[in-house]
Amino acid sequence: MPLQETFVSLIMPIKNLEGYIAETLHSIIQQSHQHWELIIINDHSIDETKDIIAAFAAKDQRIRLYQNEGIGIIPALQLALRHTKGEYISRFDGDDIMPPDRIGLMLEASLTAPAKTIVTGKVKYFSDEPISNGYLAYEQWLNERINRNDHWDWIYRECVIASPNWMVRKSDLLEMGGFDQLSYPEDYDITLQWHQHGFKVKSLSETTLQWREHPERTSRNSAHYNQKHFFQIKVKHFITHELGNSKLILWGTDTKGKLTKSILDQAKTAFTWMEIGKPETTREIDGQTVFDYRTIENHTDYKLLIAVFPPPHQKLALERYLHKLGLKHGLDYYYL
């Protein structure tokens, strides 16, 4: 089917975004590719969000508004997918801005990609207030994944695909169960599931998401998106889908290392614990013996989780050491 005739379904869970939704909808209506539908699921908004959307929908039949049958983003995504008619699915959020060629660029890349491909592009944060160093670092990190196209090497470090910034074939999404098996944080979980099901990532060099940073963002205000939830979902995914019959070694005894240990203990997964940058000694933390990192040289047939992220010069030295041991990033060792 020619590009201009291919139908795309945009799905958008939304709640209490009366100050942003009109600008978001204008950015979608002005897309260069016009053969789309927008399925919006209102998650029990108590402001004017619903009325604003209804006014747009009255003028543009491509915009369809439904009430969430459950509560939260996951049931909203499930309901939205059931209403889609397009061959391709793309998610967007009601407080962001869609660059004018976003749909066309993603669709063109999707049409030439093999089955089970996720298309994503670069992101750019914007805000009425100064953007924190943390968000700017995440923007840079995501865009570096695009430049290197090495998303799956970093899958256990952070969510490598921004939640409102992807496109997939609907048939591929349905084949892996759609959104029916999701848990929070759902953006990370769907990315882990793509990884689990063997999807490839196709990167676009263009910015395809203008990502609004503001105090009311769900990711800043819901417990579903705190560090503990992210670690629980990624460590459990690693155990189930990555570890196999290999032994497990954990490096790092600070906050992230101890959090990882607690999750491994709850999952009854045995591991050897080592620390970095300490004198060559053995000690005990939380009832478990902790060894110097160099004792890794006495082990074989293992996978290594690194629960620290050192500054660049130390990271380079660390990776040189691991490479001398014959270990490859994204295959034998992973950053958390």
N, C-alpha and C positions, 0 to 999 in steps of 0.2 A: 504494500500500500504506500502511495506517495506520502512524503513528509507532511504536506499541508492537509492531507485528508485523515491522518492518524489522530484518533481520539484519545485524549488524556484526561484522567480523573484526578483532580486535586482533592485531598482530604484534609479537613481542618477542624480539630477539636478546639473549642473556644469557651472562655469563661471570663466575664467582667473585664472586657477590653474596650469599653466605649470610647476611650481617648485615642485609640490607635486603629481600630478596625476599618474605619473609612479610608484611611491612607493605604492600608494593606489591600483593600478591595480595589481601589483605583489602580494600584500597581499590577494587579492580576488582569484587570479588564484591558489594560494598555499593552498586554503582551503581543509580541510580533506574531506568535503562533496563536490563532484564535479558536482552534477546534478543541475546546476543553469544556469540562463541567467542574464546578466547585461544590463539593459536598461538605457543608458546615454542620457540625454537631454542637448545639448549645448545651453546655454542661451546667445547667441551672444557674445562669447568670442572674444577678439581682440588680444590675444597673440597666443602662439603655442599650446594651450590646444587641440584644435580640431585635429591637425596633429598628436600629440602624441597618442591620443585615436585611431585615424584611423590606425596607425601603429600596435597597439595592436589588433584591431579588424580584421585586415588582417590576423593575425596569429591564432586568436581564434574566431570562429564563434559564441561563446556564448556571445560575447560582441557586442552590437548593438548601433550605434550612430545615433541620430536624432537631427534636429534643432528645437529649441523652436518656436512654431507657434505664441506665444505671447511674453510677456516680464516679467521676474521674476520667482520666485520659484513656485508659485501656478500654473500657466499654464503649467510649466514644469512637475510638479507632475501629473497633469491631463493627459497630453499627454503620459507620461511614463506608467501610469496605463492602458491606452487604448492599449498599445502594449504588455502588459504582457501576458504570457501563463501559468505561474506557478500557483499551487494550494495555495501557500503561498507567501506573499509579505513582503519584508524587505527593508527599506530605508538605504542608506549609502551616505556619502559625499566624494567628491573627494580630500580632503586634510587630511583624517584620515587614520588610519591603522586598519585593521580587524584581530584580533587574529586568529590563524590557525583553531581553532575549533568553531569559532563563528556560522557559518551557521548550522553545525551539532548539536551543543548544543541547539540552539534556535529551530531547527526543531524537535529534539527529544522531547523537552518539549511541543511543539505545538501539536504533534501527540497524546499525551496523555491528552491534555487539552480539556475541554468542549468548545462548540461553544462560540463565542464572548469572546475570551481570547487574551490579548496582552502579549507576552513574551518579557521580557527585562532583562538586566543584569547590572553588575557594569561598571563604567567608570574609566578611568585613563588619566588625562591630561599629555601631554608632549609638549616640546617646545625647540627651540634653545636658548631661553632667559628665565630668571627666571619667574616662573608663579606667578601671583598676588595672594594675600591672598583671594581676592574675588572668583577667579576661584577655588582655592583649597578648600574654604569653600563650594562652590556649589558641587564639586566632593564628598566631605565628606557627604554632605546632601543627595545627590542622592543615594549614596551607603548605607546610613542609611535607606532610604526608602526600598531598596532591603532587607536589614537585617530584617526589621520590617514588610515588606510587607503591609505598611499602606499608600499607595500612595494616595488614594482618601480622606483620612483625611486631606491631605495637598494640595489639588488641587487648592485652592485659594491663597496659599502662593507663589507658584512658579511652573514652568513647571516640573512635576514630572517624565517625561519620556524624555530622551535625544532624539532629533530628528533623529539622525542616528543610533538608538540603539533599534529597535523593530522589531517584526515579528507578523503578523496576517494572518488569513485565508483570501484569496481574496474574497470569497463569503460573509464573514461577513463585510468586508470593503465596498463592493459594495452595500450590503443591507442598510448600513447607508448613502449611497450617495457618496462613494469614497471621492475624494477631491473637489467635485463640489461646496460645500458650504463653502469652506475655506475663511478666511480673515487673514490678518497679525496681529500679528506674527503667522504664520501658524503652527509652531511646538506646540505652546501652544493651538491653536484653535483645532487641531485634537485631542489633549489629552483631552480637555474639551468635545469634541463631543463623544469620547469613554466613558467618564464618564456619559454623558447625556444618551447614548444609553445602559447603563447597562453592559458594558464590565468589565471583571475581569482582574486583573494583575497577571501574574505568574512570579515570580522572580527567577533569576539564581544567584548563589553565585559567579560564575566566572566573570572575566572581559571580556566583549564582545565588548568593544569600547575603542580603544586608540585614544583619542580626541586631535587633534593638536590645540594648541593655537598659533596664529600668528596675526600680525597687520592687515592683509587683510581680516580677517573673516567677512562675511556678517553681522553677529550679532553685530559686533563692529562698522560698518560703515553705516548701513542703518537706517533711521528714523523709519522704520517699527518695530524696536526692542527696542525702548526707553521705559522708565518706563511708560509714559502716555499711550502708545498703550497697554502695558501689563495690566494696570489697567482698561482701557476701556473694554477690552475683558473679563476679569475675573469678574468684577463687573456686567456687563450686563448679563453674563451667570448666575451669582448667582441670579440676579433678576428674570430672565426668568425661570430657572430650579430648583432653590433651595428654594427660599423664600416662595412660595405658598401664603397662607392666613395669615401667621405669620406677626407680627410687626417686624420692623427692628431697631436694636440699633447699633450705630457705636461708638467704643471706639478709641480715639486718635485725637489730634488736630494739630499735626505737619504736615510736608509736605505730607505724605501719607494720613493722615486723611483729609486734605483739598482737595487733589486731588480726593479722594473717594467722598467727599461731592459734588464736582462740577459735577461728573459723575451721582450721584444720583439725583441731581437737574435737570440735563439735561434730565434724564429719567423720571422726574416727580414722583419719588419714595419717599414717606414720610419716615422719620426716626427720631429717637431720638438720639441726639449727646451728648456724655459724654467724659470726659477727665480723664486720669489716673495720679496719683501722685501729684495732685494739692490740695490745701486746700479745705475744704468742702464749696463750694461757687458756685454761679451761675453767669455766665457772657455771653456775646454775642460775636460771631465771625462771620464775613461775613453775618451779618443779621440773624443769627440763635442762639437761646439760647443753651448754653452748660452747662450740669449738671455734678456734681460730680459722679464718677463711681458708688458709693454706692447707688445711687438712682435706680440702676437696680433692687434692691430688691423690689421696688414698682411695678414692671412690671411682667406680665405673658404672655405666648404664644408669644414668640419672638425668633428671631435668632440674634446672635451677631457676628458682624465683628470687628476684632481687628486689627487696622491699625498701631500698634506698635509691635516691637519684642524685648522684654526686655532681658537683660543678664540672664544667667541660673538661678541664685538664685532668681531673681525677677520674672522670668517666672514661677518657681516652686511655689512661694507664690501666684502668680496670679491664677494659675490653681487650687491650693488647694481651693482658695476662690470660683472659679467657680464650682468646684465639690461639695462644700458644698451647693451650690444653686441648685444642681441636674443637672448641664449642662455637656454634653459630647462633647469632641473634635471631629470634623468631622460630628457632628449631630446637635448640638445646637450652637456651636461657632466655628469660623474659623479664622485663621490668614491670613492677607493680606501681 
